[in-house]
Amino acid sequence: GGEAAITTASDVNCMPSLDLWAKENNLAIDNWKVLPRISTKLLNNGALKVYTGHEADVNLPDVFSKTDTPEPADLIITNKNKINLRKKGQLYMRPRNIVIGFGCNSGTGGNEIEAVIRAALDENNLAFSAIHSIATIDKKSGEPGLIAFAKRYDLKVKTFSPDELNSVKGVSKSDAAFKATGANAVAEPSALLASGADKLLVKKIKNGNVTVAVTELKSGSKLKNRIGSNANPSLKGKIYIIGTGPGSIGHITPYAQEAIKKSDAIVGYGTYLDLIEGLIKDKEVFSTGM
């Protein structure tokens, strides 16, 4: 018998809430201080002028008027770090579509990893907040520095076996990488496999203990299998059927734990999933009844 009193301005005026719209479309807001002013402009005018870079694959609401150039825009959606404009005060949103291919020497710290990645992106005019994920060889999945860096910015880490990496054609090979890991290269093929892209945005850069390469996530897919030159273009994946034992993580076999760590999405009975929360906290989880 209650009566709802809707007081949020965007809801009252049937306008999109810019921060929620950004979250729904996997866009990172760079300059939050500008958000209230641009939101007010949307409410007052009933429309916003929006510029999207070619790399930004997003459906715009009807109240967004798309511009061909960034100069007149109120909102700019791009993974480019800097755009030279006379006009100031635009709101920047970053499509999270940059994949970092990564390799490092054992024991490399998280701060060094972050510094090298930031430098590589800055040199190529790419926004750090546009990072979608990190990709590397499976042997590096347990590196404390990598784990700390990924956790700091809530980034997923995708890993590949040496055989998977060696199947990628047209990348720069490294004798040192092969000797240490069995893979002809790590950063470049990891980035290509994880993104589904056909080419690199940034070829491998080695700086100190860290090597990085950069790609853009292919539009319309989160992962494409890219094995050899005659790869099937359709999406492929892998399903693990896992038994979680009597309940605690300590009773799950190492092989099963590794399969869970490699997975992007977890599907299962809610009560059982609650018992292994520590293993799946960074996953996409679909919880069901018995």
C-alpha positions as CSV (number, residue, x, y, z in Angstrom):
1,G,0.0,0.0,0.0
2,G,3.0,2.3,-0.1
3,E,3.5,5.1,-2.7
4,A,6.9,5.5,-4.3
5,A,8.3,9.1,-4.2
6,I,11.0,9.1,-7.0
7,T,13.3,12.0,-6.3
8,T,16.4,11.1,-8.5
9,A,16.4,13.8,-11.2
10,S,17.4,11.5,-14.0
11,D,14.5,9.1,-13.2
12,V,12.0,11.9,-12.8
13,N,12.9,13.3,-16.2
14,C,13.2,9.9,-17.9
15,M,16.9,10.6,-18.7
16,P,19.8,8.1,-18.4
17,S,22.0,8.4,-15.3
18,L,25.4,8.9,-16.9
19,D,27.4,7.0,-14.2
20,L,25.0,4.0,-14.4
21,W,24.9,4.1,-18.2
22,A,28.7,4.1,-18.2
23,K,28.8,1.1,-15.8
24,E,26.3,-0.8,-17.9
25,N,28.4,-0.3,-21.1
26,N,31.7,-1.1,-19.4
27,L,33.0,2.5,-19.7
28,A,35.4,4.0,-17.2
29,I,34.8,7.6,-16.2
30,D,38.1,9.5,-16.1
31,N,37.2,13.0,-14.7
32,W,34.4,12.5,-12.1
33,K,34.5,16.1,-11.1
34,V,33.0,17.1,-14.5
35,L,30.2,14.5,-14.2
36,P,27.7,16.6,-12.2
37,R,27.9,19.6,-14.6
38,I,27.4,17.4,-17.7
39,S,24.6,15.5,-16.0
40,T,22.9,18.8,-15.2
41,K,23.3,19.9,-18.8
42,L,21.6,16.7,-20.0
43,L,18.7,17.3,-17.6
44,N,18.3,21.0,-18.5
45,N,18.7,20.6,-22.3
46,G,17.2,17.1,-22.7
47,A,20.2,16.1,-24.9
48,L,24.0,15.8,-25.0
49,K,26.5,16.1,-27.8
50,V,28.6,12.9,-27.9
51,Y,31.8,12.0,-29.8
52,T,32.8,8.3,-30.0
53,G,36.2,7.2,-31.4
54,H,36.2,4.4,-34.0
55,E,37.3,2.0,-31.2
56,A,34.3,2.7,-29.0
57,D,31.6,0.1,-29.8
58,V,28.6,1.3,-27.8
59,N,24.9,2.0,-28.4
60,L,23.9,5.6,-27.6
61,P,20.6,6.6,-26.0
62,D,18.3,8.7,-28.2
63,V,19.1,11.8,-26.1
64,F,22.7,11.6,-27.2
65,S,23.4,13.5,-30.4
66,K,26.6,12.1,-32.1
67,T,29.1,14.5,-33.5
68,D,31.7,13.8,-36.2
69,T,34.5,15.6,-34.4
70,P,35.3,15.9,-30.7
71,E,35.4,19.7,-30.6
72,P,31.7,20.4,-30.0
73,A,31.1,17.3,-27.8
74,D,30.0,17.4,-24.2
75,L,30.9,13.7,-23.7
76,I,33.9,12.0,-25.4
77,I,34.1,8.2,-25.5
78,T,37.6,7.1,-26.6
79,N,40.5,5.0,-25.3
80,K,42.9,7.7,-26.6
81,N,44.6,9.4,-23.7
82,K,44.7,13.0,-25.1
83,I,42.7,14.9,-27.7
84,N,43.9,18.4,-28.5
85,L,40.8,20.6,-28.1
86,R,40.2,24.4,-27.7
87,K,37.1,23.7,-25.7
88,K,37.6,22.4,-22.2
89,G,35.4,20.6,-19.6
90,Q,34.2,17.6,-21.6
91,L,33.4,14.4,-19.7
92,Y,35.7,11.6,-20.8
93,M,34.6,7.9,-20.7
94,R,36.9,5.1,-21.7
95,P,35.8,1.9,-23.3
96,R,37.6,-0.8,-21.4
97,N,38.9,-2.6,-24.5
98,I,42.7,-2.5,-24.2
99,V,44.4,-5.9,-23.6
100,I,47.9,-5.9,-22.2
101,G,50.1,-8.8,-23.3
102,F,52.6,-9.3,-20.5
103,G,55.8,-11.0,-19.6
104,C,58.3,-10.4,-16.7
105,N,61.3,-11.8,-14.9
106,S,60.4,-13.8,-11.8
107,G,59.9,-11.7,-8.7
108,T,59.2,-8.4,-10.5
109,G,57.2,-6.1,-8.2
110,G,53.8,-4.7,-8.9
111,N,55.0,-1.1,-8.9
112,E,57.5,-1.8,-11.6
113,I,54.9,-3.6,-13.6
114,E,52.5,-0.7,-13.3
115,A,55.2,1.9,-14.2
116,V,56.1,0.0,-17.4
117,I,52.5,-0.5,-18.5
118,R,51.7,3.2,-17.9
119,A,54.8,4.3,-19.8
120,A,53.9,2.1,-22.8
121,L,50.3,3.4,-22.9
122,D,51.4,7.1,-22.5
123,E,53.9,6.8,-25.3
124,N,51.1,5.5,-27.6
125,N,48.4,8.0,-26.4
126,L,46.3,5.3,-24.8
127,A,44.4,5.7,-21.5
128,F,45.3,3.5,-18.6
129,S,41.7,3.4,-17.4
130,A,40.8,1.7,-20.8
131,I,42.6,-1.5,-19.8
132,H,40.3,-4.5,-20.0
133,S,42.6,-7.3,-18.9
134,I,46.1,-8.7,-18.7
135,A,47.2,-11.7,-20.8
136,T,50.3,-13.8,-20.2
137,I,51.7,-17.3,-20.1
138,D,50.3,-19.8,-17.6
139,K,53.7,-20.0,-15.8
140,K,53.4,-16.4,-14.8
141,S,49.9,-16.6,-13.3
142,G,51.3,-16.9,-9.8
143,E,53.7,-14.0,-9.9
144,P,53.0,-11.9,-6.7
145,G,53.7,-8.6,-8.5
146,L,51.2,-9.4,-11.3
147,I,48.6,-10.6,-8.8
148,A,49.0,-7.4,-6.8
149,F,48.8,-5.1,-9.8
150,A,45.7,-6.8,-11.2
151,K,43.9,-6.7,-7.9
152,R,44.8,-3.0,-7.4
153,Y,42.8,-2.1,-10.6
154,D,40.3,-5.0,-10.6
155,L,41.8,-6.5,-13.8
156,K,41.3,-10.1,-15.0
157,V,44.3,-12.1,-15.9
158,K,44.0,-14.5,-18.9
159,T,46.7,-17.2,-19.3
160,F,47.8,-19.4,-22.1
161,S,50.0,-22.5,-22.4
162,P,53.3,-22.4,-24.4
163,D,51.6,-24.5,-27.2
164,E,48.8,-22.0,-27.5
165,L,51.2,-19.1,-27.7
166,N,53.4,-20.9,-30.2
167,S,50.4,-21.3,-32.5
168,V,50.2,-17.6,-33.1
169,K,51.9,-16.5,-36.3
170,G,53.6,-13.3,-37.2
171,V,55.0,-12.3,-33.8
172,S,58.5,-11.4,-32.7
173,K,60.3,-14.4,-31.3
174,S,62.6,-14.4,-28.4
175,D,65.3,-17.0,-27.6
176,A,65.3,-15.9,-24.0
177,A,61.6,-16.4,-23.7
178,F,61.8,-19.8,-25.3
179,K,64.6,-20.9,-23.0
180,A,62.7,-19.8,-19.9
181,T,59.1,-20.8,-20.7
182,G,59.1,-23.0,-23.9
183,A,57.2,-20.3,-25.7
184,N,58.7,-18.5,-28.7
185,A,57.2,-15.2,-27.4
186,V,54.8,-14.2,-24.6
187,A,53.6,-10.6,-24.6
188,E,52.6,-10.3,-28.3
189,P,50.8,-13.7,-28.8
190,S,49.1,-13.4,-25.3
191,A,47.6,-10.1,-26.3
192,L,46.4,-11.4,-29.7
193,L,44.9,-14.5,-28.2
194,A,43.1,-12.8,-25.4
195,S,41.7,-9.9,-27.5
196,G,40.8,-11.8,-30.6
197,A,42.5,-9.1,-32.6
198,D,44.4,-9.6,-35.9
199,K,47.0,-7.0,-35.2
200,L,48.9,-5.3,-32.4
201,L,48.3,-1.7,-31.4
202,V,51.7,-1.7,-29.8
203,K,54.4,-4.2,-30.5
204,K,56.4,-5.6,-27.6
205,I,58.3,-3.1,-25.5
206,K,60.9,-4.4,-23.0
207,N,61.6,-2.1,-20.1
208,G,63.7,-3.4,-17.2
209,N,62.2,-6.7,-16.0
210,V,58.9,-6.2,-17.9
211,T,57.8,-6.8,-21.5
212,V,54.4,-5.6,-22.7
213,A,52.4,-5.5,-26.0
214,V,49.0,-3.9,-26.5
215,T,45.9,-4.9,-28.5
216,E,42.3,-3.8,-28.7
217,L,39.5,-6.2,-27.7
218,K,37.8,-7.3,-30.9
219,S,34.4,-5.7,-31.3
220,G,31.5,-8.1,-30.4
221,S,33.6,-10.8,-28.6
222,K,35.5,-11.2,-25.4
223,L,37.7,-14.0,-26.6
224,K,38.5,-15.6,-30.0
225,N,40.6,-18.7,-30.5
226,R,43.4,-17.7,-32.9
227,I,45.3,-20.9,-33.6
228,G,47.4,-20.9,-36.8
229,S,46.6,-19.1,-40.0
230,N,43.6,-21.2,-40.9
231,A,41.7,-20.5,-37.7
232,N,37.9,-21.0,-37.6
233,P,36.6,-17.4,-37.1
234,S,33.7,-18.6,-34.9
235,L,33.9,-18.2,-31.1
236,K,35.3,-21.2,-29.2
237,G,35.5,-21.9,-25.5
238,K,36.1,-24.6,-23.0
239,I,33.8,-26.0,-20.3
240,Y,35.2,-27.7,-17.1
241,I,32.9,-29.9,-15.0
242,I,34.2,-29.5,-11.5
243,G,33.4,-31.4,-8.3
244,T,34.0,-29.2,-5.3
245,G,34.2,-32.0,-2.8
246,P,32.7,-31.8,0.8
247,G,32.8,-28.0,0.9
248,S,36.1,-26.3,1.8
249,I,38.6,-25.1,-0.7
250,G,41.2,-27.3,1.0
251,H,39.4,-30.4,-0.2
252,I,39.3,-29.4,-3.9
253,T,42.0,-31.1,-5.9
254,P,44.8,-28.9,-7.3
255,Y,43.7,-29.7,-10.9
256,A,40.1,-28.6,-10.2
257,Q,41.4,-25.4,-8.5
258,E,43.5,-24.6,-11.5
259,A,40.5,-25.1,-13.8
260,I,38.5,-22.7,-11.8
261,K,41.2,-20.1,-11.8
262,K,41.4,-20.4,-15.7
263,S,37.7,-19.9,-16.1
264,D,36.0,-16.6,-16.9
265,A,32.5,-17.7,-15.8
266,I,31.3,-20.0,-13.0
267,V,27.9,-21.7,-13.0
268,G,26.7,-23.7,-10.0
269,Y,24.4,-24.3,-7.1
270,G,24.4,-21.2,-4.9
271,T,25.1,-23.0,-1.6
272,Y,28.1,-24.7,-3.0
273,L,29.4,-21.6,-4.6
274,D,29.3,-19.8,-1.3
275,L,31.7,-22.3,0.1
276,I,34.4,-21.5,-2.5
277,E,33.9,-17.8,-2.6
278,G,37.7,-17.2,-2.2
279,L,38.3,-19.0,-5.6
280,I,35.6,-17.2,-7.6
281,K,35.5,-13.7,-6.3
282,D,36.9,-12.2,-9.5
283,K,34.7,-14.3,-11.8
284,E,31.4,-13.8,-13.6
285,V,29.1,-16.0,-11.4
286,F,25.8,-17.5,-12.4
287,S,24.2,-18.9,-9.2
288,T,21.3,-21.4,-9.5
289,G,19.1,-23.5,-7.3
290,M,19.8,-27.2,-6.7
